Amino acid sequence: MAWSDQTYLIGEKVKVDNEKGYGVITRIDFDRGLIYVLFKRMREEAYPYPEALDQHILKPEVQQK
């Protein structure tokens, strides 16, 4: 898998369960297995990667290329 195949989500809008609004994926830490989402008022949360995507906790607003 190429680097761009794994990082196409960075900068995309995402809907998160139990959150009011949308967030933006800022980075993916492959070593720690975390994906970071930035919300309004500069609040950043970390979610397990790729489990959060597989379990539909994070729902990206983009289709995979």
Secondary structure, DSSP 8 states (H G I E B T S, - for coil): --HHHHSTTTT-EEEETT-SSEEEEEEEETTTTEEEEEEGGGEEEEEETTHHHHTTSEEESS---
